[in-house]
Amino acid sequence: MPAVPELEQLLRGASLRVTRPRVAVLNAVYAHPHADTNSILGVVREELGDVSQQAVYDVLHALTGARLVRRITPPGSVARYESRVGDNHHHAVCRSCGVIADVDCAVGEAPCLAPSDAHGFVIDEAEVVYWGVCPACTSVVPSS
């Protein structure tokens, strides 16, 4: 996880002002991959005290727009945020507990899936979500 000066440099490099809420939110996303907004809000409030939910939403929107964080929304889930940007990876989601894990692309370059017909689109990303049961839940869920 980057140190605060490195997070500040990331913000400056994206032409974003360095503010305490932005640093705290970016730090929370790095520390808690795939966290939802409420979880990030809790971490930021532990660090800064009273911060509004709207402020965290605004910071996440700015960080996503600057491509410093990635917003993912697995079907049936709230939006989640991760710091792993700039590469081509997908996610595995546990059907039982909802935990999310990164899965590297099998091909290694974007997009890792070539559509049978792109309909004239210039495809630059393919989103794949793998569904299953995580190891922690496997021991509790009877196999079929």
Phi and psi restraints in degrees (value plus and minus 20) as a CYANA .aco file:
   2 PRO   PHI     -86.1   -46.1
   2 PRO   PSI     129.7   169.7
   3 ALA   PHI     -95.7   -55.7
   3 ALA   PSI     144.0   184.0
   4 VAL   PHI     -74.4   -34.4
   4 VAL   PSI     -64.8   -24.8
   5 PRO   PHI     -79.7   -39.7
   5 PRO   PSI     -54.3   -14.3
   6 GLU   PHI     -89.2   -49.2
   6 GLU   PSI     -57.8   -17.8
   7 LEU   PHI     -84.8   -44.8
   7 LEU   PSI     -61.2   -21.2
   8 GLU   PHI     -81.3   -41.3
   8 GLU   PSI     -60.4   -20.4
   9 GLN   PHI     -85.7   -45.7
   9 GLN   PSI     -58.7   -18.7
  10 LEU   PHI     -79.4   -39.4
  10 LEU   PSI     -64.4   -24.4
  11 LEU   PHI     -82.0   -42.0
  11 LEU   PSI     -67.7   -27.7
  12 ARG   PHI     -81.6   -41.6
  12 ARG   PSI     -60.9   -20.9
  13 GLY   PHI     -83.7   -43.7
  13 GLY   PSI     -43.9    -3.9
  14 ALA   PHI    -116.5   -76.5
  14 ALA   PSI      -8.5    31.5
  15 SER   PHI      40.6    80.6
  15 SER   PSI      14.8    54.8
  16 LEU   PHI    -128.2   -88.2
  16 LEU   PSI     119.4   159.4
  17 ARG   PHI     -82.9   -42.9
  17 ARG   PSI     123.6   163.6
  18 VAL   PHI    -105.8   -65.8
  18 VAL   PSI      94.5   134.5
  19 THR   PHI    -146.9  -106.9
  19 THR   PSI     138.7   178.7
  20 ARG   PHI     -79.2   -39.2
  20 ARG   PSI     -64.8   -24.8
  21 PRO   PHI     -82.0   -42.0
  21 PRO   PSI     -59.9   -19.9
  22 ARG   PHI     -84.8   -44.8
  22 ARG   PSI     -63.8   -23.8
  23 VAL   PHI     -83.6   -43.6
  23 VAL   PSI     -63.2   -23.2
  24 ALA   PHI     -85.2   -45.2
  24 ALA   PSI     -61.6   -21.6
  25 VAL   PHI     -87.3   -47.3
  25 VAL   PSI     -64.9   -24.9
  26 LEU   PHI     -81.6   -41.6
  26 LEU   PSI     -61.5   -21.5
  27 ASN   PHI     -81.7   -41.7
  27 ASN   PSI     -62.1   -22.1
  28 ALA   PHI     -84.5   -44.5
  28 ALA   PSI     -59.8   -19.8
  29 VAL   PHI     -86.6   -46.6
  29 VAL   PSI     -61.0   -21.0
  30 TYR   PHI     -84.8   -44.8
  30 TYR   PSI     -59.3   -19.3
  31 ALA   PHI     -96.7   -56.7
  31 ALA   PSI     -44.3    -4.3
  32 HIS   PHI    -153.0  -113.0
  32 HIS   PSI      55.3    95.3
  33 PRO   PHI     -77.1   -37.1
  33 PRO   PSI     119.9   159.9
  34 HIS   PHI      48.9    88.9
  34 HIS   PSI       2.5    42.5
  35 ALA   PHI     -96.3   -56.3
  35 ALA   PSI     129.2   169.2
  36 ASP   PHI    -107.1   -67.1
  36 ASP   PSI     153.4   193.4
  37 THR   PHI     -79.8   -39.8
  37 THR   PSI     -63.3   -23.3
  38 ASN   PHI     -83.9   -43.9
  38 ASN   PSI     -58.1   -18.1
  39 SER   PHI     -85.3   -45.3
  39 SER   PSI     -63.0   -23.0
  40 ILE   PHI     -83.1   -43.1
  40 ILE   PSI     -62.5   -22.5
  41 LEU   PHI     -77.5   -37.5
  41 LEU   PSI     -63.8   -23.8
  42 GLY   PHI     -81.3   -41.3
  42 GLY   PSI     -63.4   -23.4
  43 VAL   PHI     -85.5   -45.5
  43 VAL   PSI     -62.7   -22.7
  44 VAL   PHI     -85.5   -45.5
  44 VAL   PSI     -60.6   -20.6
  45 ARG   PHI     -85.4   -45.4
  45 ARG   PSI     -53.5   -13.5
  46 GLU   PHI     -82.5   -42.5
  46 GLU   PSI     -56.6   -16.6
  47 GLU   PHI    -102.4   -62.4
  47 GLU   PSI     -63.2   -23.2
  48 LEU   PHI    -127.6   -87.6
  48 LEU   PSI     -31.7     8.3
  49 GLY   PHI      70.0   110.0
  49 GLY   PSI    -153.4  -113.4
  50 ASP   PHI     -97.0   -57.0
  50 ASP   PSI      86.1   126.1
  51 VAL   PHI    -148.2  -108.2
  51 VAL   PSI     114.3   154.3
  52 SER   PHI     -94.6   -54.6
  52 SER   PSI     133.6   173.6
  53 GLN   PHI     -81.5   -41.5
  53 GLN   PSI     -58.9   -18.9
  54 GLN   PHI     -82.1   -42.1
  54 GLN   PSI     -58.4   -18.4
  55 ALA   PHI     -81.4   -41.4
  55 ALA   PSI     -61.8   -21.8
  56 VAL   PHI     -87.1   -47.1
  56 VAL   PSI     -62.5   -22.5
  57 TYR   PHI     -77.7   -37.7
  57 TYR   PSI     -65.6   -25.6
  58 ASP   PHI     -82.5   -42.5
  58 ASP   PSI     -62.8   -22.8
  59 VAL   PHI     -85.2   -45.2
  59 VAL   PSI     -64.7   -24.7
  60 LEU   PHI     -80.0   -40.0
  60 LEU   PSI     -59.5   -19.5
  61 HIS   PHI     -82.9   -42.9
  61 HIS   PSI     -64.8   -24.8
  62 ALA   PHI     -84.9   -44.9
  62 ALA   PSI     -62.7   -22.7
  63 LEU   PHI     -87.3   -47.3
  63 LEU   PSI     -56.8   -16.8
  64 THR   PHI     -87.5   -47.5
  64 THR   PSI     -64.3   -24.3
  65 GLY   PHI     -81.1   -41.1
  65 GLY   PSI     -53.9   -13.9
  66 ALA   PHI    -104.1   -64.1
  66 ALA   PSI     -21.3    18.7
  67 ARG   PHI      42.1    82.1
  67 ARG   PSI      12.3    52.3
  68 LEU   PHI    -109.9   -69.9
  68 LEU   PSI     -42.9    -2.9
  69 VAL   PHI    -154.5  -114.5
  69 VAL   PSI     140.4   180.4
  70 ARG   PHI    -136.6   -96.6
  70 ARG   PSI     114.2   154.2
  71 ARG   PHI    -117.9   -77.9
  71 ARG   PSI     106.8   146.8
  72 ILE   PHI    -142.5  -102.5
  72 ILE   PSI     125.9   165.9
  73 THR   PHI    -156.2  -116.2
  73 THR   PSI      64.5   104.5
  74 PRO   PHI     -80.2   -40.2
  74 PRO   PSI     122.7   162.7
  75 PRO   PHI     -70.9   -30.9
  75 PRO   PSI     112.3   152.3
  76 GLY   PHI      61.4   101.4
  76 GLY   PSI     -12.8    27.2
  77 SER   PHI    -144.1  -104.1
  77 SER   PSI     138.1   178.1
  78 VAL   PHI     -94.5   -54.5
  78 VAL   PSI     146.1   186.1
  79 ALA   PHI     -82.2   -42.2
  79 ALA   PSI     122.0   162.0
  80 ARG   PHI    -151.3  -111.3
  80 ARG   PSI     139.5   179.5
  81 TYR   PHI    -149.1  -109.1
  81 TYR   PSI     124.6   164.6
  82 GLU   PHI    -160.8  -120.8
  82 GLU   PSI     136.0   176.0
  83 SER   PHI    -112.6   -72.6
  83 SER   PSI     -27.3    12.7
  84 ARG   PHI    -100.8   -60.8
  84 ARG   PSI      77.2   117.2
  85 VAL   PHI    -143.0  -103.0
  85 VAL   PSI     143.9   183.9
  86 GLY   PHI      61.1   101.1
  86 GLY   PSI     -15.6    24.4
  87 ASP   PHI    -147.5  -107.5
  87 ASP   PSI     157.9   197.9
  88 ASN   PHI    -132.0   -92.0
  88 ASN   PSI      80.3   120.3
  89 HIS   PHI    -159.4  -119.4
  89 HIS   PSI     145.3   185.3
  90 HIS   PHI    -144.3  -104.3
  90 HIS   PSI    -186.6  -146.6
  91 HIS   PHI    -158.8  -118.8
  91 HIS   PSI     127.0   167.0
  92 ALA   PHI    -130.4   -90.4
  92 ALA   PSI     112.3   152.3
  93 VAL   PHI    -141.2  -101.2
  93 VAL   PSI     110.9   150.9
  94 CYS   PHI     -98.6   -58.6
  94 CYS   PSI     106.7   146.7
  95 ARG   PHI     -88.0   -48.0
  95 ARG   PSI     -42.2    -2.2
  96 SER   PHI    -108.9   -68.9
  96 SER   PSI     -76.1   -36.1
  97 CYS   PHI    -126.0   -86.0
  97 CYS   PSI     -33.3     6.7
  98 GLY   PHI      66.2   106.2
  98 GLY   PSI     -18.8    21.2
  99 VAL   PHI     -79.5   -39.5
  99 VAL   PSI     126.0   166.0
 100 ILE   PHI    -141.2  -101.2
 100 ILE   PSI     116.8   156.8
 101 ALA   PHI    -147.7  -107.7
 101 ALA   PSI     126.1   166.1
 102 ASP   PHI     -94.6   -54.6
 102 ASP   PSI     122.3   162.3
 103 VAL   PHI    -149.0  -109.0
 103 VAL   PSI      97.9   137.9
 104 ASP   PHI     -85.8   -45.8
 104 ASP   PSI     129.1   169.1
 105 CYS   PHI     -87.1   -47.1
 105 CYS   PSI     116.6   156.6
 106 ALA   PHI     -85.5   -45.5
 106 ALA   PSI     -49.6    -9.6
 107 VAL   PHI    -109.6   -69.6
 107 VAL   PSI     -54.0   -14.0
 108 GLY   PHI      72.9   112.9
 108 GLY   PSI     -24.6    15.4
 109 GLU   PHI    -155.0  -115.0
 109 GLU   PSI     132.5   172.5
 110 ALA   PHI    -103.9   -63.9
 110 ALA   PSI     122.3   162.3
 111 PRO   PHI     -98.5   -58.5
 111 PRO   PSI     132.1   172.1
 112 CYS   PHI    -105.6   -65.6
 112 CYS   PSI     -25.9    14.1
 113 LEU   PHI    -142.5  -102.5
 113 LEU   PSI     105.8   145.8
 114 ALA   PHI    -115.2   -75.2
 114 ALA   PSI     102.3   142.3
 115 PRO   PHI     -89.2   -49.2
 115 PRO   PSI     130.5   170.5
 116 SER   PHI     -87.0   -47.0
 116 SER   PSI     -50.1   -10.1
 117 ASP   PHI    -167.9  -127.9
 117 ASP   PSI      93.5   133.5
 118 ALA   PHI    -102.5   -62.5
 118 ALA   PSI     -25.5    14.5
 119 HIS   PHI      33.4    73.4
 119 HIS   PSI      14.9    54.9
 120 GLY   PHI      65.0   105.0
 120 GLY   PSI     -25.7    14.3
 121 PHE   PHI     -92.6   -52.6
 121 PHE   PSI     126.9   166.9
 122 VAL   PHI    -113.4   -73.4
 122 VAL   PSI      81.2   121.2
 123 ILE   PHI     -97.9   -57.9
 123 ILE   PSI     107.6   147.6
 124 ASP   PHI    -143.0  -103.0
 124 ASP   PSI     -22.3    17.7
 125 GLU   PHI    -177.2  -137.2
 125 GLU   PSI     122.6   162.6
 126 ALA   PHI    -145.7  -105.7
 126 ALA   PSI     110.2   150.2
 127 GLU   PHI    -127.1   -87.1
 127 GLU   PSI     103.7   143.7
 128 VAL   PHI    -144.0  -104.0
 128 VAL   PSI     113.8   153.8
 129 VAL   PHI    -140.9  -100.9
 129 VAL   PSI     101.7   141.7
 130 TYR   PHI    -112.8   -72.8
 130 TYR   PSI     112.3   152.3
 131 TRP   PHI    -132.4   -92.4
 131 TRP   PSI     123.1   163.1
 132 GLY   PHI    -199.1  -159.1
 132 GLY   PSI    -176.2  -136.2
 133 VAL   PHI    -142.1  -102.1
 133 VAL   PSI     109.2   149.2
 134 CYS   PHI     -91.9   -51.9
 134 CYS   PSI     144.4   184.4
 135 PRO   PHI     -77.7   -37.7
 135 PRO   PSI     -58.3   -18.3
 136 ALA   PHI     -84.7   -44.7
 136 ALA   PSI     -56.5   -16.5
 137 CYS   PHI    -104.2   -64.2
 137 CYS   PSI     -43.0    -3.0
 138 THR   PHI     -79.2   -39.2
 138 THR   PSI     -56.6   -16.6
 139 SER   PHI     -93.3   -53.3
 139 SER   PSI     -36.5     3.5
 140 VAL   PHI    -122.7   -82.7
 140 VAL   PSI     -48.5    -8.5
 141 VAL   PHI    -111.6   -71.6
 141 VAL   PSI     103.0   143.0
 142 PRO   PHI     -84.1   -44.1
 142 PRO   PSI     120.2   160.2
 143 SER   PHI     -94.1   -54.1
 143 SER   PSI     132.5   172.5
